[in-house]
Amino acid sequence: MAARPIRLIQYGLGPIGAATAALIRRRNGAELVGAIDIDPEKVGRDVGEILGTAPSGIEVVDRLAALPAEARPDVAIHTTASYFPAFASQIEELLDAGLDIVSSSEELSFPWIANPEQARTLDERAKERGRTVLGTGVNPGFIMDALPLTLTALCQETTRIEVRRSIDASLRRGPFQRKIGAGMTVADFEQRMVEGRMGHVGLPESMHMLFRGLGHEMTASASEVRPLVAEAEIVTDHVKVAPGEVRGLEQVLRGSSTGLEIELRFIASLGADEDGDRILIDGVPSLDVSLSGTNGDLATAAILLNAVPLVVEAAPGLTTMATLPIVHAW
């Protein structure tokens, strides 16, 4: 007898959440049974209408408690916020409802360094409820941490890892273009940097996942973020950038310990010359691996859903992509 489909709710219907919900509806072995979003323009509407697909019979609700009793979900795909203070109570609520969780929240991908107390609390709560919580995505969650960590399986020795991710943001979703500062003045960009509100979220989490995965503790680090400035006007479906305004950013994080150095370089801009990923590993043997065609939005939806069966089978608690078995398509 075939196993019953895994019953999922989609918590958050922004661009990534909507893409994941649409993928769930197409995936054999998965069943979308509920959807949650606080946007009043979405609440009360059929999920299919929001996704631009056939009607689903599932009405979007504004809170977990409003899900119909017949939903009976197994897992929540959570796609709301990047930072711990914004999403911690949501994760706690989902655990209290008895659900396993796969989340795209960047600070959940390896939270023990930046948010140790919150991570300990969530881990204890998950174990008490007998449920598993995973934070993942393309980056953090794969390209700049889980993938290079896996590649070191081919090396007898590893002394240095460099990951370079370059994205042409012109065709990416509007929130991503605004997240990298597109259309801002340089002064506004730099002020937001001072306030801690600008830059890609997740590089420290990726860095620590790599060091810990290789049995090291990072002893020194340095980071920098600089705006990339438009030389000519750039117009996308979401922003208009005048010459001299910000078209994107370059962000670098370097870390070291005795015997290991790591550099993570994230570049995202409108009209970028490069669009791809490169992983360099110095060791025995040394490796040079390049990827092209990694669509961040499509890949994020994919990895969130592809992780679900492994999270369902994993031991209770807060887990990471470094401790799960290899996530793959299903």
C-alpha positions as CSV (number, residue, x, y, z in Angstrom):
1,M,0.0,0.0,0.0
2,A,1.4,3.4,-1.0
3,A,2.2,5.8,1.9
4,R,-0.3,8.6,2.3
5,P,0.8,12.1,1.1
6,I,2.6,14.4,3.5
7,R,0.1,17.1,4.6
8,L,1.5,20.6,4.5
9,I,0.5,24.1,5.3
10,Q,2.2,27.1,3.8
11,Y,2.9,29.8,6.4
12,G,3.6,33.0,4.5
13,L,2.5,33.7,0.9
14,G,5.0,36.2,-0.2
15,P,6.9,35.4,-3.5
16,I,8.8,32.5,-2.1
17,G,5.9,31.1,-0.1
18,A,3.6,31.4,-3.1
19,A,6.2,29.6,-5.3
20,T,6.5,26.8,-2.6
21,A,2.7,26.4,-2.3
22,A,2.4,26.1,-6.1
23,L,5.1,23.4,-6.1
24,I,3.4,21.5,-3.3
25,R,0.2,21.4,-5.4
26,R,2.2,19.8,-8.3
27,R,4.2,17.3,-6.2
28,N,3.1,13.7,-5.9
29,G,3.3,12.6,-2.3
30,A,2.6,16.1,-1.0
31,E,-0.8,17.7,-0.2
32,L,-1.4,21.4,0.5
33,V,-4.0,21.5,3.3
34,G,-3.8,25.1,4.6
35,A,-2.3,28.5,4.0
36,I,-1.6,31.4,6.4
37,D,-0.8,35.0,5.7
38,I,-1.5,38.3,7.5
39,D,-2.0,40.3,4.3
40,P,-5.7,41.4,4.3
41,E,-5.6,41.4,0.5
42,K,-5.0,37.6,0.7
43,V,-7.0,36.5,3.7
44,G,-10.3,34.8,2.8
45,R,-9.3,34.2,-0.8
46,D,-8.7,30.8,-2.4
47,V,-5.0,29.8,-2.6
48,G,-5.4,29.0,-6.3
49,E,-6.6,32.5,-7.0
50,I,-3.5,34.0,-5.3
51,L,-1.2,31.5,-7.2
52,G,-2.9,32.1,-10.5
53,T,-3.8,28.4,-10.7
54,A,-6.9,26.3,-10.6
55,P,-9.1,26.7,-7.4
56,S,-7.8,24.7,-4.5
57,G,-10.7,24.8,-2.1
58,I,-8.3,26.1,0.5
59,E,-9.0,29.5,2.0
60,V,-6.2,31.7,3.2
61,V,-6.4,32.4,7.0
62,D,-4.6,35.0,9.0
63,R,-3.5,32.8,11.9
64,L,-2.7,29.2,12.7
65,A,-5.7,28.8,15.0
66,A,-8.1,29.7,12.1
67,L,-7.1,26.6,10.1
68,P,-10.1,24.3,9.7
69,A,-10.0,21.2,11.9
70,E,-10.0,18.9,8.9
71,A,-6.7,20.3,7.7
72,R,-4.7,18.0,10.1
73,P,-1.2,19.1,8.8
74,D,2.0,17.2,9.3
75,V,4.5,19.9,8.3
76,A,4.6,23.6,8.0
77,I,6.7,25.3,5.3
78,H,7.5,28.7,6.9
79,T,8.5,31.7,4.8
80,T,8.0,34.9,6.6
81,A,11.0,36.8,8.1
82,S,14.8,36.7,8.2
83,Y,15.5,37.7,11.8
84,F,14.9,35.8,15.0
85,P,12.8,38.4,16.9
86,A,10.3,38.5,14.0
87,F,9.8,34.7,13.5
88,A,10.6,33.0,16.9
89,S,7.0,33.2,18.2
90,Q,5.7,31.8,14.9
91,I,8.0,28.8,15.2
92,E,7.0,28.2,18.8
93,E,3.3,28.3,17.8
94,L,3.8,25.8,15.0
95,L,5.7,23.5,17.4
96,D,2.9,23.7,20.0
97,A,0.5,22.7,17.2
98,G,2.6,19.5,16.8
99,L,4.1,20.3,13.4
100,D,7.5,19.6,11.9
101,I,8.9,22.8,10.3
102,V,11.0,23.7,7.3
103,S,11.7,27.4,7.3
104,S,13.4,29.8,4.9
105,S,14.3,32.2,7.7
106,E,18.0,32.8,7.3
107,E,18.9,33.2,11.0
108,L,17.4,29.8,11.7
109,S,19.8,28.0,9.4
110,F,22.6,27.9,12.0
111,P,21.4,30.0,15.0
112,W,23.7,28.9,17.8
113,I,26.2,31.7,17.3
114,A,24.1,34.9,16.8
115,N,21.1,33.7,18.8
116,P,22.3,31.1,21.3
117,E,19.6,31.5,23.9
118,Q,16.7,31.6,21.4
119,A,18.2,28.5,19.6
120,R,18.4,26.6,22.9
121,T,14.8,27.5,23.7
122,L,13.5,26.4,20.3
123,D,15.6,23.2,20.4
124,E,14.2,22.3,23.9
125,R,10.7,23.1,22.8
126,A,11.0,21.0,19.6
127,K,12.3,18.0,21.6
128,E,9.6,18.3,24.1
129,R,7.0,18.3,21.3
130,G,8.8,15.5,19.4
131,R,9.2,17.6,16.3
132,T,12.0,18.8,14.1
133,V,12.9,22.3,12.9
134,L,15.1,23.1,9.9
135,G,16.2,26.4,8.5
136,T,17.3,26.2,4.9
137,G,17.3,27.8,1.4
138,V,19.7,28.3,-1.4
139,N,21.9,30.7,0.6
140,P,22.2,30.1,3.5
141,G,21.3,26.5,3.4
142,F,23.1,25.1,0.4
143,I,25.4,27.0,-2.1
144,M,27.7,28.6,0.5
145,D,27.6,26.0,3.3
146,A,26.0,22.6,2.7
147,L,27.4,22.1,-0.8
148,P,31.0,23.1,-0.1
149,L,30.9,21.1,3.1
150,T,29.8,18.1,1.1
151,L,32.5,18.6,-1.6
152,T,35.2,18.3,1.1
153,A,34.3,14.6,1.2
154,L,36.6,14.4,-1.8
155,C,39.5,15.9,0.0
156,Q,42.1,14.2,2.2
157,E,43.0,17.7,3.6
158,T,41.2,21.0,3.5
159,T,43.0,24.3,4.2
160,R,40.9,27.0,2.5
161,I,37.4,27.4,1.1
162,E,36.3,30.2,-1.1
163,V,32.7,30.6,-2.3
164,R,31.7,33.3,-4.7
165,R,28.0,33.8,-5.5
166,S,27.1,36.4,-8.2
167,I,23.5,37.2,-9.1
168,D,22.0,39.3,-11.8
169,A,19.1,40.7,-9.8
170,S,17.4,42.3,-12.8
171,L,14.9,39.4,-13.2
172,R,14.5,38.6,-9.5
173,R,11.5,39.5,-7.4
174,G,10.9,43.0,-6.3
175,P,11.6,42.5,-2.6
176,F,15.0,41.0,-3.5
177,Q,15.9,44.0,-5.7
178,R,15.0,46.4,-2.9
179,K,16.8,44.2,-0.3
180,I,20.1,44.8,-2.1
181,G,19.5,48.6,-2.2
182,A,18.6,49.0,-5.8
183,G,17.4,52.6,-6.4
184,M,18.8,54.0,-3.1
185,T,21.3,56.8,-2.9
186,V,24.8,55.8,-1.7
187,A,24.2,57.9,1.4
188,D,20.9,56.1,2.2
189,F,22.6,52.7,1.6
190,E,25.5,53.6,4.0
191,Q,23.0,54.8,6.6
192,R,21.1,51.6,6.5
193,M,24.4,49.7,6.8
194,V,25.1,51.7,10.0
195,E,21.6,50.8,11.3
196,G,22.2,47.1,10.5
197,R,19.4,47.0,8.0
198,M,21.3,46.5,4.7
199,G,23.1,43.5,3.4
200,H,22.5,39.8,2.7
201,V,21.3,37.9,5.7
202,G,22.9,34.5,6.4
203,L,26.7,34.8,5.6
204,P,27.7,34.4,9.3
205,E,25.4,31.4,9.6
206,S,27.0,29.8,6.5
207,M,30.4,30.6,7.8
208,H,29.9,28.9,11.2
209,M,28.2,25.9,9.6
210,L,31.3,25.3,7.5
211,F,33.7,25.8,10.4
212,R,31.7,23.6,12.8
213,G,31.1,21.0,10.1
214,L,34.9,20.7,9.6
215,G,35.6,20.5,13.3
216,H,36.9,24.0,13.7
217,E,36.1,27.0,15.8
218,M,36.4,30.3,14.0
219,T,38.9,32.5,15.9
220,A,39.0,35.6,13.7
221,S,36.7,37.2,11.2
222,A,36.3,40.4,9.1
223,S,33.4,41.6,6.9
224,E,32.7,44.4,4.5
225,V,29.8,45.5,2.4
226,R,30.0,48.0,-0.4
227,P,27.4,49.5,-2.7
228,L,27.7,48.9,-6.5
229,V,26.7,52.1,-8.3
230,A,24.9,52.4,-11.7
231,E,26.7,54.2,-14.5
232,A,23.5,54.5,-16.6
233,E,19.8,54.4,-15.9
234,I,18.5,50.9,-15.2
235,V,14.7,50.1,-15.2
236,T,13.2,46.8,-14.1
237,D,9.6,45.8,-13.4
238,H,10.1,46.8,-9.8
239,V,12.6,49.7,-9.5
240,K,14.1,52.6,-11.5
241,V,17.8,53.4,-10.8
242,A,19.3,56.6,-11.9
243,P,23.0,57.0,-12.7
244,G,24.9,57.3,-9.5
245,E,22.4,55.4,-7.5
246,V,22.9,52.0,-6.0
247,R,22.2,49.0,-8.3
248,G,23.3,46.3,-5.8
249,L,26.0,45.3,-3.4
250,E,29.1,43.2,-2.8
251,Q,29.4,41.6,0.6
252,V,32.4,39.7,1.9
253,L,32.9,37.7,5.0
254,R,36.3,36.1,5.9
255,G,37.0,33.8,8.8
256,S,40.0,31.8,10.0
257,S,41.1,29.3,12.6
258,T,44.2,27.2,13.0
259,G,44.6,25.4,9.7
260,L,41.5,26.7,7.9
261,E,40.5,29.9,6.1
262,I,37.1,30.6,4.6
263,E,36.0,33.5,2.4
264,L,32.3,34.0,1.4
265,R,31.7,36.6,-1.3
266,F,28.1,37.5,-2.2
267,I,27.5,39.9,-5.2
268,A,24.0,40.9,-6.3
269,S,23.2,43.7,-8.7
270,L,21.0,44.8,-11.5
271,G,22.7,44.0,-14.8
272,A,25.6,42.0,-13.2
273,D,28.2,40.7,-15.6
274,E,28.3,37.4,-13.9
275,D,25.5,35.1,-12.8
276,G,26.7,31.9,-11.2
277,D,28.4,30.3,-8.3
278,R,32.0,29.1,-7.9
279,I,33.5,27.0,-5.1
280,L,37.3,26.8,-4.6
281,I,38.7,24.4,-2.1
282,D,42.4,24.3,-1.4
283,G,43.4,20.9,-0.2
284,V,44.5,17.4,-1.2
285,P,43.2,17.4,-3.9
286,S,42.2,21.0,-4.6
287,L,38.8,21.5,-6.2
288,D,37.3,24.2,-8.5
289,V,33.5,23.8,-9.0
290,S,31.3,26.2,-10.9
291,L,27.5,26.2,-11.2
292,S,25.3,28.1,-13.6
293,G,21.5,28.3,-13.9
294,T,20.8,28.4,-10.2
295,N,17.6,30.4,-10.1
296,G,17.4,31.5,-6.4
297,D,13.6,31.8,-6.2
298,L,12.9,28.4,-8.0
299,A,15.7,26.7,-6.1
300,T,14.6,28.0,-2.7
301,A,11.0,26.7,-3.2
302,A,12.6,23.3,-4.4
303,I,14.9,22.9,-1.4
304,L,12.2,23.8,1.1
305,L,9.9,21.1,-0.2
306,N,12.7,18.5,-1.0
307,A,13.8,18.7,2.7
308,V,10.4,17.8,4.0
309,P,10.7,13.9,3.9
310,L,14.0,14.0,5.7
311,V,12.8,16.4,8.4
312,V,9.8,14.2,9.0
313,E,12.2,11.3,9.6
314,A,14.8,13.2,11.6
315,A,15.3,13.1,15.3
316,P,13.4,15.8,17.2
317,G,15.0,19.2,17.8
318,L,16.6,22.0,15.9
319,T,18.6,20.6,13.0
320,T,20.7,22.0,10.1
321,M,21.6,21.0,6.5
322,A,24.9,19.9,7.8
323,T,23.4,17.2,10.0
324,L,20.5,16.0,7.9
325,P,21.1,13.2,5.3
326,I,21.7,14.6,1.8
327,V,18.6,16.5,0.6
328,H,17.5,15.5,-2.9
329,A,14.5,15.7,-5.2
330,W,11.6,13.4,-4.4
